[in-house]
Amino acid sequence: MLIPKLVNHKGQADRVIEFLPANSAIVEELNKQYVLIQERDKTKYRAGHVVRKMQEKGFSKFKMNRHTQLWQSVDARNPAKGYGAWVANEKWYWYESWITFVENYCNQHREEFS
C-alpha cells in the first residue's frame, strides 16, 4: 500500500511515499477500512488480429489496407479516444473497444466487406 508521507523540510519531496509491510498491524487495520482496487491491464491486439477477427465474422473483404484507412479517418490512434496504446514506444496495440468499433463499421458497410 502506498500512502503519502508528509515532510517538514524543504528538499525532501522525494520522501512522499512510505512502503508498509503487508503483515503489519497498520496495514491490517487499513485493509478493514479500504477496498483494494486492482487495475487490470487491458488485453491488447495487433492490427493483423483485428483484421483476422473481422474476416472470421464474415467480412472476408476487410483487409489490412481498409483497417489502416479506417483508423486514419477517425484518428483512432489518438490516445484520448481510448482505442489503443503505444507499448514500449515501439508498437501500437488495439483494445477491445476498437474491435467493437471496427465490427460496427463492417456491419454498417456489410455489402462492401462480405
Phi and psi in radians as a Rosetta constraint file:
Dihedral C 1 N 2 CA 2 C 2 CIRCULARHARMONIC -1.879 0.35
Dihedral N 2 CA 2 C 2 N 3 CIRCULARHARMONIC 2.288 0.35
Dihedral C 2 N 3 CA 3 C 3 CIRCULARHARMONIC -2.317 0.35
Dihedral N 3 CA 3 C 3 N 4 CIRCULARHARMONIC 2.614 0.35
Dihedral C 3 N 4 CA 4 C 4 CIRCULARHARMONIC -1.214 0.35
Dihedral N 4 CA 4 C 4 N 5 CIRCULARHARMONIC 2.471 0.35
Dihedral C 4 N 5 CA 5 C 5 CIRCULARHARMONIC -2.065 0.35
Dihedral N 5 CA 5 C 5 N 6 CIRCULARHARMONIC 2.020 0.35
Dihedral C 5 N 6 CA 6 C 6 CIRCULARHARMONIC -1.328 0.35
Dihedral N 6 CA 6 C 6 N 7 CIRCULARHARMONIC 2.466 0.35
Dihedral C 6 N 7 CA 7 C 7 CIRCULARHARMONIC -2.096 0.35
Dihedral N 7 CA 7 C 7 N 8 CIRCULARHARMONIC 2.697 0.35
Dihedral C 7 N 8 CA 8 C 8 CIRCULARHARMONIC -1.875 0.35
Dihedral N 8 CA 8 C 8 N 9 CIRCULARHARMONIC -0.044 0.35
Dihedral C 8 N 9 CA 9 C 9 CIRCULARHARMONIC -2.125 0.35
Dihedral N 9 CA 9 C 9 N 10 CIRCULARHARMONIC 2.422 0.35
Dihedral C 9 N 10 CA 10 C 10 CIRCULARHARMONIC -1.066 0.35
Dihedral N 10 CA 10 C 10 N 11 CIRCULARHARMONIC 2.471 0.35
Dihedral C 10 N 11 CA 11 C 11 CIRCULARHARMONIC 1.584 0.35
Dihedral N 11 CA 11 C 11 N 12 CIRCULARHARMONIC 0.068 0.35
Dihedral C 11 N 12 CA 12 C 12 CIRCULARHARMONIC -1.870 0.35
Dihedral N 12 CA 12 C 12 N 13 CIRCULARHARMONIC 0.411 0.35
Dihedral C 12 N 13 CA 13 C 13 CIRCULARHARMONIC -1.083 0.35
Dihedral N 13 CA 13 C 13 N 14 CIRCULARHARMONIC -0.380 0.35
Dihedral C 13 N 14 CA 14 C 14 CIRCULARHARMONIC -1.314 0.35
Dihedral N 14 CA 14 C 14 N 15 CIRCULARHARMONIC 0.010 0.35
Dihedral C 14 N 15 CA 15 C 15 CIRCULARHARMONIC -1.894 0.35
Dihedral N 15 CA 15 C 15 N 16 CIRCULARHARMONIC 0.712 0.35
Dihedral C 15 N 16 CA 16 C 16 CIRCULARHARMONIC -1.652 0.35
Dihedral N 16 CA 16 C 16 N 17 CIRCULARHARMONIC -0.002 0.35
Dihedral C 16 N 17 CA 17 C 17 CIRCULARHARMONIC -2.172 0.35
Dihedral N 17 CA 17 C 17 N 18 CIRCULARHARMONIC 2.344 0.35
Dihedral C 17 N 18 CA 18 C 18 CIRCULARHARMONIC -2.087 0.35
Dihedral N 18 CA 18 C 18 N 19 CIRCULARHARMONIC 2.231 0.35
Dihedral C 18 N 19 CA 19 C 19 CIRCULARHARMONIC -1.632 0.35
Dihedral N 19 CA 19 C 19 N 20 CIRCULARHARMONIC 2.266 0.35
Dihedral C 19 N 20 CA 20 C 20 CIRCULARHARMONIC -1.943 0.35
Dihedral N 20 CA 20 C 20 N 21 CIRCULARHARMONIC 2.430 0.35
Dihedral C 20 N 21 CA 21 C 21 CIRCULARHARMONIC -1.100 0.35
Dihedral N 21 CA 21 C 21 N 22 CIRCULARHARMONIC 2.417 0.35
Dihedral C 21 N 22 CA 22 C 22 CIRCULARHARMONIC -1.058 0.35
Dihedral N 22 CA 22 C 22 N 23 CIRCULARHARMONIC -0.487 0.35
Dihedral C 22 N 23 CA 23 C 23 CIRCULARHARMONIC -1.736 0.35
Dihedral N 23 CA 23 C 23 N 24 CIRCULARHARMONIC 0.244 0.35
Dihedral C 23 N 24 CA 24 C 24 CIRCULARHARMONIC -1.388 0.35
Dihedral N 24 CA 24 C 24 N 25 CIRCULARHARMONIC 2.769 0.35
Dihedral C 24 N 25 CA 25 C 25 CIRCULARHARMONIC -1.098 0.35
Dihedral N 25 CA 25 C 25 N 26 CIRCULARHARMONIC -0.673 0.35
Dihedral C 25 N 26 CA 26 C 26 CIRCULARHARMONIC -1.146 0.35
Dihedral N 26 CA 26 C 26 N 27 CIRCULARHARMONIC -0.659 0.35
Dihedral C 26 N 27 CA 27 C 27 CIRCULARHARMONIC -1.188 0.35
Dihedral N 27 CA 27 C 27 N 28 CIRCULARHARMONIC -0.711 0.35
Dihedral C 27 N 28 CA 28 C 28 CIRCULARHARMONIC -1.049 0.35
Dihedral N 28 CA 28 C 28 N 29 CIRCULARHARMONIC -0.714 0.35
Dihedral C 28 N 29 CA 29 C 29 CIRCULARHARMONIC -1.185 0.35
Dihedral N 29 CA 29 C 29 N 30 CIRCULARHARMONIC -0.724 0.35
Dihedral C 29 N 30 CA 30 C 30 CIRCULARHARMONIC -1.112 0.35
Dihedral N 30 CA 30 C 30 N 31 CIRCULARHARMONIC -0.665 0.35
Dihedral C 30 N 31 CA 31 C 31 CIRCULARHARMONIC -1.103 0.35
Dihedral N 31 CA 31 C 31 N 32 CIRCULARHARMONIC -0.464 0.35
Dihedral C 31 N 32 CA 32 C 32 CIRCULARHARMONIC -1.292 0.35
Dihedral N 32 CA 32 C 32 N 33 CIRCULARHARMONIC -0.485 0.35
Dihedral C 32 N 33 CA 33 C 33 CIRCULARHARMONIC -1.690 0.35
Dihedral N 33 CA 33 C 33 N 34 CIRCULARHARMONIC -0.449 0.35
Dihedral C 33 N 34 CA 34 C 34 CIRCULARHARMONIC -2.144 0.35
Dihedral N 34 CA 34 C 34 N 35 CIRCULARHARMONIC 2.614 0.35
Dihedral C 34 N 35 CA 35 C 35 CIRCULARHARMONIC -1.700 0.35
Dihedral N 35 CA 35 C 35 N 36 CIRCULARHARMONIC 2.330 0.35
Dihedral C 35 N 36 CA 36 C 36 CIRCULARHARMONIC -1.296 0.35
Dihedral N 36 CA 36 C 36 N 37 CIRCULARHARMONIC 2.187 0.35
Dihedral C 36 N 37 CA 37 C 37 CIRCULARHARMONIC -1.832 0.35
Dihedral N 37 CA 37 C 37 N 38 CIRCULARHARMONIC 2.115 0.35
Dihedral C 37 N 38 CA 38 C 38 CIRCULARHARMONIC -1.969 0.35
Dihedral N 38 CA 38 C 38 N 39 CIRCULARHARMONIC 2.088 0.35
Dihedral C 38 N 39 CA 39 C 39 CIRCULARHARMONIC -1.576 0.35
Dihedral N 39 CA 39 C 39 N 40 CIRCULARHARMONIC 2.154 0.35
Dihedral C 39 N 40 CA 40 C 40 CIRCULARHARMONIC -1.623 0.35
Dihedral N 40 CA 40 C 40 N 41 CIRCULARHARMONIC 2.463 0.35
Dihedral C 40 N 41 CA 41 C 41 CIRCULARHARMONIC -1.196 0.35
Dihedral N 41 CA 41 C 41 N 42 CIRCULARHARMONIC 2.316 0.35
Dihedral C 41 N 42 CA 42 C 42 CIRCULARHARMONIC -1.211 0.35
Dihedral N 42 CA 42 C 42 N 43 CIRCULARHARMONIC 2.549 0.35
Dihedral C 42 N 43 CA 43 C 43 CIRCULARHARMONIC -1.195 0.35
Dihedral N 43 CA 43 C 43 N 44 CIRCULARHARMONIC 2.378 0.35
Dihedral C 43 N 44 CA 44 C 44 CIRCULARHARMONIC -2.050 0.35
Dihedral N 44 CA 44 C 44 N 45 CIRCULARHARMONIC 2.532 0.35
Dihedral C 44 N 45 CA 45 C 45 CIRCULARHARMONIC -2.263 0.35
Dihedral N 45 CA 45 C 45 N 46 CIRCULARHARMONIC 2.498 0.35
Dihedral C 45 N 46 CA 46 C 46 CIRCULARHARMONIC -1.403 0.35
Dihedral N 46 CA 46 C 46 N 47 CIRCULARHARMONIC 2.824 0.35
Dihedral C 46 N 47 CA 47 C 47 CIRCULARHARMONIC -1.024 0.35
Dihedral N 47 CA 47 C 47 N 48 CIRCULARHARMONIC -0.680 0.35
Dihedral C 47 N 48 CA 48 C 48 CIRCULARHARMONIC -1.045 0.35
Dihedral N 48 CA 48 C 48 N 49 CIRCULARHARMONIC -0.630 0.35
Dihedral C 48 N 49 CA 49 C 49 CIRCULARHARMONIC -1.159 0.35
Dihedral N 49 CA 49 C 49 N 50 CIRCULARHARMONIC -0.709 0.35
Dihedral C 49 N 50 CA 50 C 50 CIRCULARHARMONIC -1.068 0.35
Dihedral N 50 CA 50 C 50 N 51 CIRCULARHARMONIC -0.799 0.35
Dihedral C 50 N 51 CA 51 C 51 CIRCULARHARMONIC -1.093 0.35
Dihedral N 51 CA 51 C 51 N 52 CIRCULARHARMONIC -0.821 0.35
Dihedral C 51 N 52 CA 52 C 52 CIRCULARHARMONIC -1.052 0.35
Dihedral N 52 CA 52 C 52 N 53 CIRCULARHARMONIC -0.714 0.35
Dihedral C 52 N 53 CA 53 C 53 CIRCULARHARMONIC -1.078 0.35
Dihedral N 53 CA 53 C 53 N 54 CIRCULARHARMONIC -0.710 0.35
Dihedral C 53 N 54 CA 54 C 54 CIRCULARHARMONIC -1.171 0.35
Dihedral N 54 CA 54 C 54 N 55 CIRCULARHARMONIC -0.671 0.35
Dihedral C 54 N 55 CA 55 C 55 CIRCULARHARMONIC -1.159 0.35
Dihedral N 55 CA 55 C 55 N 56 CIRCULARHARMONIC -0.656 0.35
Dihedral C 55 N 56 CA 56 C 56 CIRCULARHARMONIC -1.134 0.35
Dihedral N 56 CA 56 C 56 N 57 CIRCULARHARMONIC -0.469 0.35
Dihedral C 56 N 57 CA 57 C 57 CIRCULARHARMONIC -1.499 0.35
Dihedral N 57 CA 57 C 57 N 58 CIRCULARHARMONIC 0.116 0.35
Dihedral C 57 N 58 CA 58 C 58 CIRCULARHARMONIC 1.775 0.35
Dihedral N 58 CA 58 C 58 N 59 CIRCULARHARMONIC 0.060 0.35
Dihedral C 58 N 59 CA 59 C 59 CIRCULARHARMONIC -1.707 0.35
Dihedral N 59 CA 59 C 59 N 60 CIRCULARHARMONIC 1.168 0.35
Dihedral C 59 N 60 CA 60 C 60 CIRCULARHARMONIC -1.127 0.35
Dihedral N 60 CA 60 C 60 N 61 CIRCULARHARMONIC -0.393 0.35
Dihedral C 60 N 61 CA 61 C 61 CIRCULARHARMONIC -1.590 0.35
Dihedral N 61 CA 61 C 61 N 62 CIRCULARHARMONIC 0.028 0.35
Dihedral C 61 N 62 CA 62 C 62 CIRCULARHARMONIC -1.430 0.35
Dihedral N 62 CA 62 C 62 N 63 CIRCULARHARMONIC 1.912 0.35
Dihedral C 62 N 63 CA 63 C 63 CIRCULARHARMONIC -2.005 0.35
Dihedral N 63 CA 63 C 63 N 64 CIRCULARHARMONIC 3.079 0.35
Dihedral C 63 N 64 CA 64 C 64 CIRCULARHARMONIC -1.040 0.35
Dihedral N 64 CA 64 C 64 N 65 CIRCULARHARMONIC -0.688 0.35
Dihedral C 64 N 65 CA 65 C 65 CIRCULARHARMONIC -1.118 0.35
Dihedral N 65 CA 65 C 65 N 66 CIRCULARHARMONIC -0.631 0.35
Dihedral C 65 N 66 CA 66 C 66 CIRCULARHARMONIC -1.222 0.35
Dihedral N 66 CA 66 C 66 N 67 CIRCULARHARMONIC -0.617 0.35
Dihedral C 66 N 67 CA 67 C 67 CIRCULARHARMONIC -1.079 0.35
Dihedral N 67 CA 67 C 67 N 68 CIRCULARHARMONIC -0.815 0.35
Dihedral C 67 N 68 CA 68 C 68 CIRCULARHARMONIC -1.067 0.35
Dihedral N 68 CA 68 C 68 N 69 CIRCULARHARMONIC -0.803 0.35
Dihedral C 68 N 69 CA 69 C 69 CIRCULARHARMONIC -1.058 0.35
Dihedral N 69 CA 69 C 69 N 70 CIRCULARHARMONIC -0.685 0.35
Dihedral C 69 N 70 CA 70 C 70 CIRCULARHARMONIC -1.140 0.35
Dihedral N 70 CA 70 C 70 N 71 CIRCULARHARMONIC -0.901 0.35
Dihedral C 70 N 71 CA 71 C 71 CIRCULARHARMONIC -1.138 0.35
Dihedral N 71 CA 71 C 71 N 72 CIRCULARHARMONIC -0.571 0.35
Dihedral C 71 N 72 CA 72 C 72 CIRCULARHARMONIC -1.192 0.35
Dihedral N 72 CA 72 C 72 N 73 CIRCULARHARMONIC -0.689 0.35
Dihedral C 72 N 73 CA 73 C 73 CIRCULARHARMONIC -1.184 0.35
Dihedral N 73 CA 73 C 73 N 74 CIRCULARHARMONIC -0.463 0.35
Dihedral C 73 N 74 CA 74 C 74 CIRCULARHARMONIC -1.913 0.35
Dihedral N 74 CA 74 C 74 N 75 CIRCULARHARMONIC 0.173 0.35
Dihedral C 74 N 75 CA 75 C 75 CIRCULARHARMONIC 0.921 0.35
Dihedral N 75 CA 75 C 75 N 76 CIRCULARHARMONIC 0.792 0.35
Dihedral C 75 N 76 CA 76 C 76 CIRCULARHARMONIC -1.208 0.35
Dihedral N 76 CA 76 C 76 N 77 CIRCULARHARMONIC -0.308 0.35
Dihedral C 76 N 77 CA 77 C 77 CIRCULARHARMONIC -1.490 0.35
Dihedral N 77 CA 77 C 77 N 78 CIRCULARHARMONIC 0.084 0.35
Dihedral C 77 N 78 CA 78 C 78 CIRCULARHARMONIC -1.236 0.35
Dihedral N 78 CA 78 C 78 N 79 CIRCULARHARMONIC 2.031 0.35
Dihedral C 78 N 79 CA 79 C 79 CIRCULARHARMONIC -0.955 0.35
Dihedral N 79 CA 79 C 79 N 80 CIRCULARHARMONIC -0.491 0.35
Dihedral C 79 N 80 CA 80 C 80 CIRCULARHARMONIC -1.155 0.35
Dihedral N 80 CA 80 C 80 N 81 CIRCULARHARMONIC -0.381 0.35
Dihedral C 80 N 81 CA 81 C 81 CIRCULARHARMONIC -1.386 0.35
Dihedral N 81 CA 81 C 81 N 82 CIRCULARHARMONIC -0.363 0.35
Dihedral C 81 N 82 CA 82 C 82 CIRCULARHARMONIC 1.321 0.35
Dihedral N 82 CA 82 C 82 N 83 CIRCULARHARMONIC 0.374 0.35
Dihedral C 82 N 83 CA 83 C 83 CIRCULARHARMONIC -1.530 0.35
Dihedral N 83 CA 83 C 83 N 84 CIRCULARHARMONIC -0.239 0.35
Dihedral C 83 N 84 CA 84 C 84 CIRCULARHARMONIC -3.116 0.35
Dihedral N 84 CA 84 C 84 N 85 CIRCULARHARMONIC -2.968 0.35
Dihedral C 84 N 85 CA 85 C 85 CIRCULARHARMONIC -2.770 0.35
Dihedral N 85 CA 85 C 85 N 86 CIRCULARHARMONIC 2.651 0.35
Dihedral C 85 N 86 CA 86 C 86 CIRCULARHARMONIC -1.357 0.35
Dihedral N 86 CA 86 C 86 N 87 CIRCULARHARMONIC 2.379 0.35
Dihedral C 86 N 87 CA 87 C 87 CIRCULARHARMONIC -1.995 0.35
Dihedral N 87 CA 87 C 87 N 88 CIRCULARHARMONIC 2.160 0.35
Dihedral C 87 N 88 CA 88 C 88 CIRCULARHARMONIC 0.985 0.35
Dihedral N 88 CA 88 C 88 N 89 CIRCULARHARMONIC 0.580 0.35
Dihedral C 88 N 89 CA 89 C 89 CIRCULARHARMONIC 0.856 0.35
Dihedral N 89 CA 89 C 89 N 90 CIRCULARHARMONIC 0.597 0.35
Dihedral C 89 N 90 CA 90 C 90 CIRCULARHARMONIC -2.255 0.35
Dihedral N 90 CA 90 C 90 N 91 CIRCULARHARMONIC -0.810 0.35
Dihedral C 90 N 91 CA 91 C 91 CIRCULARHARMONIC -2.403 0.35
Dihedral N 91 CA 91 C 91 N 92 CIRCULARHARMONIC 2.582 0.35
Dihedral C 91 N 92 CA 92 C 92 CIRCULARHARMONIC -1.607 0.35
Dihedral N 92 CA 92 C 92 N 93 CIRCULARHARMONIC 2.345 0.35
Dihedral C 92 N 93 CA 93 C 93 CIRCULARHARMONIC -2.133 0.35
Dihedral N 93 CA 93 C 93 N 94 CIRCULARHARMONIC 2.487 0.35
Dihedral C 93 N 94 CA 94 C 94 CIRCULARHARMONIC -1.715 0.35
Dihedral N 94 CA 94 C 94 N 95 CIRCULARHARMONIC 2.563 0.35
Dihedral C 94 N 95 CA 95 C 95 CIRCULARHARMONIC -1.658 0.35
Dihedral N 95 CA 95 C 95 N 96 CIRCULARHARMONIC 2.992 0.35
Dihedral C 95 N 96 CA 96 C 96 CIRCULARHARMONIC -1.012 0.35
Dihedral N 96 CA 96 C 96 N 97 CIRCULARHARMONIC -0.575 0.35
Dihedral C 96 N 97 CA 97 C 97 CIRCULARHARMONIC -1.076 0.35
Dihedral N 97 CA 97 C 97 N 98 CIRCULARHARMONIC -0.583 0.35
Dihedral C 97 N 98 CA 98 C 98 CIRCULARHARMONIC -1.239 0.35
Dihedral N 98 CA 98 C 98 N 99 CIRCULARHARMONIC -0.706 0.35
Dihedral C 98 N 99 CA 99 C 99 CIRCULARHARMONIC -1.051 0.35
Dihedral N 99 CA 99 C 99 N 100 CIRCULARHARMONIC -0.724 0.35
Dihedral C 99 N 100 CA 100 C 100 CIRCULARHARMONIC -1.100 0.35
Dihedral N 100 CA 100 C 100 N 101 CIRCULARHARMONIC -0.755 0.35
Dihedral C 100 N 101 CA 101 C 101 CIRCULARHARMONIC -1.051 0.35
Dihedral N 101 CA 101 C 101 N 102 CIRCULARHARMONIC -0.822 0.35
Dihedral C 101 N 102 CA 102 C 102 CIRCULARHARMONIC -1.112 0.35
Dihedral N 102 CA 102 C 102 N 103 CIRCULARHARMONIC -0.729 0.35
Dihedral C 102 N 103 CA 103 C 103 CIRCULARHARMONIC -1.093 0.35
Dihedral N 103 CA 103 C 103 N 104 CIRCULARHARMONIC -0.738 0.35
Dihedral C 103 N 104 CA 104 C 104 CIRCULARHARMONIC -1.080 0.35
Dihedral N 104 CA 104 C 104 N 105 CIRCULARHARMONIC -0.714 0.35
Dihedral C 104 N 105 CA 105 C 105 CIRCULARHARMONIC -1.094 0.35
Dihedral N 105 CA 105 C 105 N 106 CIRCULARHARMONIC -0.795 0.35
Dihedral C 105 N 106 CA 106 C 106 CIRCULARHARMONIC -1.100 0.35
Dihedral N 106 CA 106 C 106 N 107 CIRCULARHARMONIC -0.693 0.35
Dihedral C 106 N 107 CA 107 C 107 CIRCULARHARMONIC -1.098 0.35
Dihedral N 107 CA 107 C 107 N 108 CIRCULARHARMONIC -0.659 0.35
Dihedral C 107 N 108 CA 108 C 108 CIRCULARHARMONIC -1.221 0.35
Dihedral N 108 CA 108 C 108 N 109 CIRCULARHARMONIC -0.431 0.35
Dihedral C 108 N 109 CA 109 C 109 CIRCULARHARMONIC -2.093 0.35
Dihedral N 109 CA 109 C 109 N 110 CIRCULARHARMONIC 0.700 0.35
Dihedral C 109 N 110 CA 110 C 110 CIRCULARHARMONIC -0.932 0.35
Dihedral N 110 CA 110 C 110 N 111 CIRCULARHARMONIC -0.765 0.35
Dihedral C 110 N 111 CA 111 C 111 CIRCULARHARMONIC -1.089 0.35
Dihedral N 111 CA 111 C 111 N 112 CIRCULARHARMONIC -0.591 0.35
Dihedral C 111 N 112 CA 112 C 112 CIRCULARHARMONIC -1.283 0.35
Dihedral N 112 CA 112 C 112 N 113 CIRCULARHARMONIC -0.602 0.35
Dihedral C 112 N 113 CA 113 C 113 CIRCULARHARMONIC -1.851 0.35
Dihedral N 113 CA 113 C 113 N 114 CIRCULARHARMONIC -0.196 0.35
